């Protein structure tokens, strides 16, 4: 493995207990993901679920983020595990899968993201070789540890099944969608990522991940919230989104111009 291989540091740093702060990119333009990666973010996530990013742009973004020396993470659409396999072939350092609500969901996800004997991922990597800094045989031996499978916890069912999800071989950790979780935990009363019930769930998730040696991650609307969530023990935290940061930057510059 070469020292400059951008795919490798994500799994190594997370397993060492470091906190990863990542950008969140939903625009269908790979250069935006690259631009954020050239700032001080540790990684960039490309969002194919709620963003408007298509498959081709995601593959381009993985390469451009790698060119900036950072690992790229992709969030797939709900249940689109075949796309997860293709994005790993293209060099994604991790796949975040939404709406993993049960042990069965987690097993299905892991089967597409891990090579045998852990899963059933088929062989066909291309850019992953260069981004991992490995040749074919060495990549095959290390890919299951290098490229992470992260299951999203967004519902009451997922929270109830948390331990069984974490126990599935090949699931490297979980990632909380706090807005969806707030809807679920308040029975549709509010959308509030900072709701007290969400905070209570975050504490529980962090504790269970620590006990089982798995990664805890969460979507965070702001840098302040990311700091708070990291203090709870979450090691993979987003900061805002590309769209939100562009609007914030525009407001600040307009305020400066008109003040």
NUMILO-935523 format. One record per atom (N, C-alpha, C, O): x, y, z. Coordinates in steps of 0.05 Angstrom, whole numbers, plus 32768, in hexadecimal, padded with zeros to 4 digits. Each point is the difference from the previous one (the first is absolute). Layout:
<recs>
XYZ ...
</recs>
This chain:
<recs>
80117FE88000 7FEF80188000 801280198000 801280028010 7FE980107FDE 801080197FFF 7FF780148015 7FE880008007 802A80108002 7FFA80138015 7FEC80157FF7 7FF2800C8010 800D7FFA7FD5 7FEF80157FF6 7FE47FF67FF8 7FF0800F7FF5 800A7FD7800E 7FE77FF57FF8 7FE9800C8010 7FFF7FFB8018 7FEF80157FDC 7FEC800F8010 7FEA7FEF800B 7FF280088013 80097FE07FE2 7FEA7FEF800B 80077FF5801B 7FEE7FFE8011 802B7FFC7FF4 80087FF18018 7FFC800E801B 7FF87FF38013 800D80287FEF 8000800C801B 7FE57FFF800F 800080018018 7FEA7FFE7FDA 7FE68002800D 7FFD7FE98015 7FFB80058017 80077FE27FE0 7FFC7FEA8012 80167FFF8016 7FFA7FFA8017 801E800D7FE1 80167FFF8014 7FFB80158016 80047FFA8018 7FF5801E7FE0 7FFC80168014 7FE87FFB8011 800180058018 7FE97FF17FDC 7FE87FFA8010 80067FEA8014 7FF780028017 80177FE97FE1 80067FEA8012 801380098016 80017FF48015 800F80217FE6 8012800A8014 7FF280138013 800C800A8013 7FDA7FFB7FE8 7FF080118012 8001801E7FF9 7FF780108010 80147FF67FD9 8000801D7FF8 7FE480097FF7 7FF07FEF7FF8 800C802B8009 7FE6800B7FF7 8004800B7FE4 8012800F7FFA 7FDC7FE87FF4 800180087FE4 7FE980147FFB 7FE87FFA8005 801F801E7FF2 7FEC80147FF8 7FFF80017FE2 801480057FF3 7FD47FF78002 7FFE7FFE7FE2 7FEC80147FF5 7FED8008800E 801880007FDA 7FED80107FF1 7FEA7FEE7FF6 80037FE87FFE 7FE680257FFB 7FE87FF17FF7 7FF8800D7FE5 7FF780178000 800B7FDA7FEB 7FFC800B7FE5 7FE87FF47FF2 7FFF7FE77FFB 7FEE802A7FFE 7FE87FF67FF3 7FFB800C7FE5 7FED7FF87FF2 8024801A8005 7FFE800C7FE6 800C7FED7FEB 80137FF28005 7FE1800E7FE3 80087FEE7FEB 8018800B7FF1 7FFF80047FE7 801680028028 8019800C7FF4 80177FF68010 800480078018 800D7FE87FDC 80167FF3800E 80148015800A 800E7FFB8014 7FF4801C7FDF 801480148008 7FFA800C801B 8011800A800E 7FD57FF57FFA 7FF9800B801B 800B7FED8015 800A800A8014 7FF37FDC7FE8 800C7FED8013 801E80048002 800C7FFF8015 800180057FD4 801D80047FFF 8007801A800F 801380008010 7FDE80157FEC 8006801A800D 7FFF7FFD801E 8011800B800E 7FDB7FE77FFD 7FFE7FFC801D 80177FEF800A 800B80058015 7FFD7FE77FDB 80167FEF8008 801B800F8001 80127FF8800F 7FF0801E7FE2 801880108001 800180148017 8014800E8005 7FD67FF3800A 8000800E8019 80097FED8016 800C7FEB7FFA 7FEF801B801F 800B7FF08016 7FEE7FE98009 80047FF58015 7FE880057FDB 7FF07FE88006 80117FE77FFE 80137FFF7FF1 7FE67FED801F 800F7FE67FFF 7FF67FEE7FEA 800F7FEE7FF8 7FD980167FFE 7FF47FEF7FEC 7FE9800F7FF3 7FF78015800B 7FFE7FE17FDF 7FE8800B7FF3 7FEC7FEA7FFC 80077FEB7FF6 7FE0801B8011 7FEA7FED7FFA 7FF0800A7FE9 7FF880177FFF 80037FD77FEE 7FEF80077FE9 7FE57FF28004 7FFF7FE88004 7FEC80287FFC 7FE57FF78008 7FEF7FFA7FE8 7FF680127FF2 80067FD48009 7FEF7FF77FEA 7FE37FFB8009 7FEF7FFA7FF0 800C8008802A 7FE47FFC800A 7FEF80197FFD 7FEE80017FF1 80198013801F 7FF080198000 800D80167FEF 7FF380137FFA 80277FE97FFF 800C80137FED 7FF67FFA7FE4 7FF07FEE7FFC 801A80217FF0 7FF77FFC7FE4 80187FF47FF0 800180037FE8 80117FF08026 80187FF57FF3 7FFA7FE67FF3 7FF47FEE800C 8013800F7FDA 7FFC7FE77FF2 80197FEE8002 80148008800C 7FEA7FE07FE9 80167FED8003 801980097FF3 80167FFE800D 7FE9800C7FDB 801780097FF2 800F8016800F 801980008002 7FD880148008 800C8016800F 800D7FF5801A 8015800A8008 7FDE7FE38005 800B7FF58019 801B7FF37FFA 801380038010 7FEF7FED7FDA 80197FF47FF9 801680157FFB 80177FFD8008 7FE180187FE9 801380167FFB 8009800D801A 801780078004 7FD67FFD800E 8006800D801A 80137FF08011 8012800B800C 7FEA7FDA7FF4 80137FEF800E 801C80047FF7 801380018010 7FF080017FD5 801B80037FF5 800B801C8007 801880028007 7FD880137FF6 800A801B8005 80068005801E 8013800E8007 7FDD7FE6800B 80058002801C 801B7FF18006 801080098010 7FF37FE07FE3 801A7FF28003 801780107FF6 80167FFF800C 7FE680107FDE 801580117FF5 800880168014 801780098000 7FD67FFF8010 800580148015 800C7FF38019 8006800E8013 7FFF7FD87FEB 800D7FF28016 7FEE7FF78017 800A7FF98016 7FDC80067FE5 7FED7FF98015 7FEF7FE87FF9 7FFD7FFA7FE8 7FF97FF7802B 7FEE7FEA7FFA 7FE3800A7FFA 7FF78014800B 7FFC7FDF7FE3 7FE480067FF9 7FED7FEB800B 80067FE87FFF 7FE48021800C 7FEB7FEF800A 7FE780057FEF 7FFC80177FF7 7FF57FD48005 7FE780047FF0 7FE87FF68010 80017FEA800C 7FEA80267FF3 7FE67FF6800B 7FEF7FF87FE9 7FFA80107FEE 7FFE7FD68012 7FF07FF57FEA 7FE280058004 7FF880068017 7FF87FF87FD4 7FE380018004 7FF67FE88011 800F7FEC8002 7FDA80168009 7FF57FEA8011 80007FE67FF1 7FF37FFE7FEB 801A7FEE8021 7FFF7FE57FF5 80117FFB7FE7 7FFF7FEA7FF5 800F802A8002 800F7FFD7FE6 801C7FF48005 8014800D7FFC 7FEC7FDA800E 80197FF48008 80127FF97FE8 80197FFE8003 7FDB7FFD7FE6 80107FFB7FE8 801280187FF9 80177FFD7FF8 7FDD801B800C 801080187FFB 801680038015 8016800A7FF9 7FE67FEC801F 801580008014 80187FF17FF7 801780098002 7FE57FDF7FF2 80167FF07FF6 800F800F7FEA 801980007FFF 7FD9800D7FEF 800D800E7FEA 80108018800A 801580067FF5 7FE18008801F 800F8017800B 80197FF7800F 8014800E8000 7FEB7FDB800D 80187FF5800C 80147FF97FEB 801880058003 7FDF7FF07FE6 80137FFA7FEA 800D801A7FF6 801780007FF7 7FDA8016800A 800A801A7FF7 8011800E8015 800B80157FFA 7FF87FDF801E 8012800B8013 7FF4800F8018 800F800D800E 7FD77FF07FF6 7FF4800C8018 800D7FF38019 80047FE88001 800280298013 800C7FF68019 7FEB7FF58013 80077FF18012 7FE080177FEA 7FEB7FF68011 7FE580047FF1 7FFD80127FF0 7FF07FDD8017 7FE580037FF6 7FEE80048018 80007FF08013 7FEF80257FEC 7FEC80048014 7FE57FF87FF4 7FF8800A7FEB 7FFA7FE48022 7FE77FF57FF5 7FE980098012 7FFF7FFA8018 7FED80157FDD 7FEA80098010 7FEB7FEA8006 7FFF7FEC7FF2 7FF280198022 7FE97FEF8008 80077FE38003 7FF37FEE7FF5 8023800D801A 80067FE58009 7FF27FFB801A 800980098015 7FE07FEA7FEA 7FEE7FFE8017 80007FE6800F 7FF37FFD8014 801D7FEF7FE2 7FFF7FE6800D 801B7FF17FFB 801080097FEF 7FF37FE1801F 80177FEF7FFB 80007FF67FE3 80157FFE7FF4 7FD37FFB8002 7FFE7FF67FE4 800A80167FEC 800E7FFA7FED 7FE9801F8017 800980167FEF 801F80028001 800D80037FEC 7FFE7FFB802C 801D80038004 800F7FEA7FF2 801580047FF4 7FE07FE3800E 800D7FE97FF3 800080047FE1 80147FFA7FF3 7FD680108003 7FFE80047FE3 801480157FF7 800D7FFD7FEB 7FF480198024 801480157FFA 801C7FF58000 801080057FEE 7FF77FED8027 801B7FF58003 80077FED7FE9 80177FFE7FF8 7FD57FF37FFF 80057FEC7FEB 800A800D7FE6 800F7FF47FF1 7FE88025800A 8008800E7FE8 801A80108003 800C80097FEC 7FFC7FFC802D 801780128005 80197FF18009 8015800D8001 7FE97FDA8005 80177FF18009 80057FE77FEF 7FED7FF27FF8 802C80098002 80087FE87FF1 7FFD7FE78012 800180038019 7FFC7FE67FDB 80007FE78010 801B7FFE800F 801580097FF7 7FEA7FEB8021 7FEA7FF0800B 7FEC80118010 7FEC7FF5800A 801880257FF9 7FEE80118010 7FE680057FF1 7FEB7FFD800C 8017800B7FDB 7FE880067FF0 80017FF27FE5 800D7FEC7FFD 7FE5801F7FF0 7FFE7FF47FE5 800680147FEA 7FF87FFC7FE9 80178019801E 800780147FEB 80107FF37FEA 80127FF08004 7FE680167FE3 800D7FF47FE9 801980107FF9 800380178007 800F7FDC7FEB 801A800C7FF9 7FFF80117FE7 7FF67FF77FEC 801480218016 800080117FE8 800A801C8006 7FF680137FF4 801C7FF18020 8009801B8006 8011800C7FE9 800C7FF17FF1 7FF4802A800D 8011800D7FEC 800F8017800E 80177FFC8007 7FDC801B7FFE 800F8015800C 80077FFB801D 8013800C800B 7FE07FE18001 80067FFA801C 801D7FF78004 800C80058014 80007FEE7FD7 801C7FF88002 801280188006 800F7FFF8013 7FEF80157FDC 801280178002 7FFA80108019 8012800A800D 7FD47FFA7FFA 7FF980108017 80087FF2801A 8005800D8014 7FFC7FD97FEB 80087FF08018 801F7FFC8000 800B7FF98015 8002800C7FD4 801C7FFC7FFE 80087FE28001 80157FF9800B 7FDA7FF67FEB 80047FE38001 7FFB7FF47FE5 7FF1800A7FF0 801D7FDF800B 7FFA7FF07FE8 7FEA7FED8006 7FF480008015 80057FEF7FD6 7FE87FF08002 7FFE7FED8018 7FED8001800F 80287FEF7FF5 7FFF7FED8016 8001800D801B 7FF17FFA8012 8021801A7FF1 8002800E801A 7FE680108006 7FF780018017 7FFD800A7FD4 7FE7800E8004 7FEA7FED8009 7FF180068013 800D7FE37FE1 7FEC7FEC8007 80037FF9801E 7FEC7FFD800E 802D7FFF7FFB 80057FF8801C 7FF980168014 7FF97FFA8017 8008801F7FE0 7FFC80168013 7FE680107FFD 7FF980108012 7FF97FEC7FD8 7FE980117FF9 7FEB80008016 7FF480148006 80067FD48005 7FEB7FFF8014 800580118019 7FEE800A800C 802C7FFA7FFA 800780128016 8003801D7FF8 7FFA8012800F 800F7FF27FD8 8005801B7FF7 7FE780107FF9 7FFE80178006 7FEE7FDB7FEE 7FE8800E7FF6 7FE97FF98013 7FF97FE88003 7FFB802C8009 7FEE7FFC8016 7FE37FFF7FF7 7FF8800E7FED 7FF87FE28021 7FE37FFF7FFD 7FF3800C8018 80027FF58016 7FF080227FE6 7FF5800F8016 7FE180007FFD 7FF6800A7FEC 7FFC7FEB8027 7FE37FFE7FFF 7FF38018800E 800880078016 7FE480057FDD 7FF38017800C 7FEA7FF78014 7FF17FED7FFB 800F8022801C 7FEC7FFC8015 7FEE80187FFF 800880168007 7FDF7FE67FF0 7FEE80177FFB 7FE47FFB800B 7FEF80127FFF 800B7FD6800B 7FE57FF98007 80007FF3801C 80157FF8800A 7FD380078002 7FFD7FF2801A 80087FE27FFC 800B7FF48012 7FED80007FD7 80077FE47FFB 801E7FFC8000 800A7FEC800C 800480267FE7 801D7FFE7FFF 800D8003801B 80137FF28007 7FE280208009 800B8005801B 7FFB7FE78011 80127FF88010 7FD77FFC7FED 7FFA7FE78010 80127FE97FF7 80067FEF8010 800280117FD7 80107FEA7FF5 801E80078000 80107FF27FF3 7FF88023801A 801B800A7FFE 80157FEB8006 80137FFD7FF0 7FEB7FF58025 80147FEC8007 80027FEA7FEB 80167FF87FF9 7FD37FFF7FFD 80017FEB7FEC 800C800A7FE5 800D7FF17FF2 7FEE80288008 800C800D7FE8 801F80018004 800F7FF97FED 7FFA8011802A 801C80028005 800E7FE58000 80187FFF7FFB 7FDA7FEC800C 800C7FE68002 80037FF27FE5 800D7FEB7FFE 7FE780207FED 80027FF37FE6 801D80027FF5 800B80167FFF 80017FD47FFA 801B80007FF5 800080117FE6 7FEF7FFD7FEF 802480158010 800280127FE9 7FF5801C8004 800580127FF0 7FEB7FF18025 7FF6801B8006 8015800D8012 80057FF78016 8006801F7FE0 8016800D800E 7FF780168014 801080098011 7FD77FFF7FEC 7FF680158012 7FE580097FF7 7FF47FF57FED 800280208020 7FE6800B7FFA 8002801E7FFD 8013800C800A 7FD980007FE9 8000801D7FFB 7FE380098005 7FED7FF67FF4 8011801E801E 7FE580098008 7FF680167FEE 800E80137FFA 7FD97FE97FFC 7FF280167FF3 7FEE800D8014 7FEA7FF68005 801E80208008 7FF1800A8017 7FE5800C7FFA 7FEE7FFE8011 800E800D7FD7 7FE6800B7FFA 7FEB7FEA7FFD 7FEB8001800B 801C7FEA7FE5 7FEE7FE97FFE 7FFB7FF3801B 7FEA7FF88006 802B8006800A 7FFD7FF3801A 7FEE80118012 7FF07FF5800F 801180257FEF 7FEE8011800F 7FE37FFC7FF8 7FEE7FFF8011 800D7FFE7FD5 7FE57FFB7FF7 7FF67FE6800B 7FE97FFE800A 80287FED7FF6 7FF87FE6800A 7FFC8000801E 7FEC7FF58009 802680178006 7FFE7FFF801D 7FEA8012800B 7FF67FFB8017 800180197FDA 7FE980118009 7FE67FF87FF2 7FEC800E8002 80157FDC7FF0 7FE87FF67FF2 7FF580157FEC 7FE880047FFE 802B80097FF4 7FF880137FEB 7FF9801B800A 7FF580107FF1 80107FF68029 7FF8801A800B 801280177FF6 7FF680167FFB 80247FE48003 801380167FF9 80167FF57FEE 80057FE77FFF 8009802B7FF3 801A7FFB7FF4 80148011800E 800180187FFC 800E7FDC8016 8012800F8011 80197FEF8006 7FFF7FEF8011 801780167FE0 80187FF08004 800C8003801B 80107FEF8009 7FE980278006 800B8004801A 7FEC7FF98017 800480098016 7FE77FE87FE3 7FEC7FF98014 800C7FF08017 80127FF07FFB 7FE48014801E 800A7FF18016 7FFF7FE27FFD 80137FF28009 7FD980047FE9 7FFE7FE37FFB 80167FF77FED 800B7FE98003 7FFD80287FEB 80167FF97FED 801A80008010 80117FEE7FFC 7FF380268015 801880008011 80037FE78011 80157FF58003 7FD480038008 80017FE78011 80077FE87FEE 80107FEF8009 7FE580107FDF 80077FEA7FEE 801D80017FF8 800D7FEB7FFE 7FFE802D7FFD 801C80037FF9 80127FF58016 80147FF27FFA 7FE68014801F 80107FF58016 7FFF7FE28000 80157FF38005 7FD480027FF7 7FFD7FE27FFF 80107FF47FE9 800E7FEC8004 7FF080207FE5 800E7FF57FE8 801E80028004 800E7FED7FF9 7FFC80298011 801C80038005 800A7FEB8013 80167FF47FFC 7FDB80078019 80087FEC8014 80017FE47FF5 80137FF18005 7FD980087FEA 7FFF7FE57FF5 80167FFC7FEB 800C7FEB7FFE 7FFA802A7FF3 80167FFE7FEC 801A7FFC800E 80117FF07FF8 7FF4801F801E 80187FFE800F 80037FE4800B 80167FF48000 7FD58001800B 80007FE6800C 80077FEA7FEC 800C7FEC8007 7FEB80187FE0 80047FEC7FEC 801780067FED 80057FF17FEC 800A80258019 801680067FF0 7FF980097FE3 80107FFB7FEE 7FD98012800F 7FF780097FE6 8000801E7FFE 8000800E8015 80007FFD7FD3 8000801D7FFC 7FE4800C8004 7FEC7FF57FF6 801380218018 7FE7800F8002 8003801A7FF0 8014800F8004 7FD97FF77FEB 800080187FF0 7FE5800D8000 7FEC7FF48008 801380267FF0 7FE7800F8000 800180177FED 8015800C7FFC 7FD47FFA7FF8 7FFD80197FF1 7FFD80178013 7FF17FFF8013 801E80177FE8 7FFF80178011 7FFB80197FEF 800E80047FEB 7FDF800D801D 7FF980177FF0 801580168001 8003800F7FED 800C7FF38029 801380168003 801A7FF5800D 80017FEA800A 801480267FF4 80197FF9800E 7FFC7FFE801E 800C7FEF800C 7FE480237FFF 7FFB7FFF801D 7FF37FE68008 80087FF38014 7FE480047FDC 7FF37FE68006 80147FE97FFC 7FFF7FED8010 801280157FDC 80147FEB7FFC 80127FFD8018 80077FEA8008 8001802D8003 80117FFF8018 7FF27FF38018 800C7FF0800E 7FDA80167FF5 7FF07FF48016 7FFD7FE27FFC 80037FF18013 7FF880077FD4 7FFB7FE37FFB 801B7FF18002 80007FEA800A 801680227FEE 801A7FF38003 80067FFC801D 800D7FEC8008 7FEB80278009 80057FFE801D 7FF17FE8800C 80077FF68015 7FE380027FDE 7FF17FE98009 800D7FE57FF9 7FF97FEB800A 801B80167FE4 800E7FE87FF8 7FFC7FF97FE3 80087FEA7FF7 7FEC80287FF9 7FFC7FFB7FE4 801A80087FF1 800B80158005 7FFE7FD97FEA 801A80037FF3 7FFE80077FE2 801580057FF3 7FD37FFA8001 7FFD80077FE4 7FE980147FFF 7FE87FF98001 801F80217FFC 7FEC80158002 800180127FE7 801680097FF8 7FD37FFC7FFD 7FFE80137FEA 7FFE801C800C 7FF980048017 800D80107FD8 7FFC801C8008 7FF0800E7FEA 800B80067FEB 7FDC7FFF801B 7FEF800E7FED 7FFD7FF17FE5 80047FE87FFF 7FF580267FEC 7FFF7FF57FE5 800B80157FED 800480178007 80027FE07FE0 800B80137FED 7FEC80177FFA 800880187FFF 7FDE7FE27FFF 7FEC80147FFB 7FFD80138017 7FFE80197FFD 80027FDD801C 7FFD80118017 801980128004 7FFD80178007 801A7FDE7FF3 801980118002 800080167FEB 800A80168006 7FED7FE47FE2 7FFF80157FEB 7FED80168008 800680187FFC 7FE27FE1800F 7FED80148009 800B80108017 7FFC80198001 80117FDA8012 800B800E8017 801680147FF7 800180168009 80107FE07FE5 801580127FF5 7FF580187FF2 800980168003 7FE27FE57FED 7FF380167FF2 7FF480148014 800480187FFC 7FEF7FDF8018 7FF480128014 80158011800E 7FFD80198003 80197FDA8005 8015800F800E 800D80157FEE 800480178009 80017FE37FDE 800D80137FEE 7FED80177FF9 800880177FFE 7FDE7FE27FFE 7FEC80157FFB 7FFD80128017 7FFD80197FFD 80037FDC801B 7FFE80108019 801880138002 7FFC80178007 801C7FDE7FF3 801880118001 7FFE80177FEB 800880168006 7FED7FE47FE3 7FFF80147FEA 7FEB80158007 800480187FF9 7FE67FE18014 7FEA80128004 8000800D801C 7FEF80128005 80227FE6800C 8001800B801B 800C801C8000 8002800D8015 
</recs>
